[in-house]
């Protein structure tokens, strides 16, 4: 799957991933390969990213929106930083 995490200032992450865990406003949820198309609002919390090479990264966010479609994930966040 392809993931992009974007803030108004820059792109924090772009690459191939196996798993993404997001802090949804209705609870956290994971996205794996072939996930159903989704648009979700995000609350303050951490995004967990497991890259295709096995590396795990975390991004602290203050909220945002995520779109999942055709194994492509775009996450637009208010502000964030690498944890």
Helices and strands as residue ranges (DSSP letters): E 2-6, E 11-24, E 27-31, E 38-42, E 45-51, E 56-61, E 64-69, E 72-77, E 80-82
